[in-house]
Amino acid sequence: MTLLRFHSEVKAEVKAAFDRYWEESQPAALNFNLELDAAYWKLRKSPRLYPQYLHGTRRVLLDRYPYFVVFRELDDAIQIIAVAHAKRRPGYWKKRVKH
């Protein structure tokens, strides 16, 4: 499987989402992490299965949470650009994609 590389801001995005869920429901927070891990696994296995998105990226939508993983294929890895909420601050991550 392909190596994943994460943009430096992704860890903070995931932590913020996890913390929000944790405040409301610990099982929801843990399930969010499980679903995110499953999305990472799926995109590593078949990245081209997911549709083209913006600025040369693709995205994986989470099934039970309003988040998606924005990524792009590099020569030697898959770069995770953002774990973005589907309705908050659309497109904020675009500045992370260097053309």
Secondary structure, DSSP 8 states (H G I E B T S, - for coil): ---EEE-TTHHHHHHHHHHHHHHH-HHHHHHHHHHHHHHHHHHHH-GGGS-B-STT-EEEE-SSSSEEEEEEE-SSSEEEEEEEESSSSTTGGGGG---
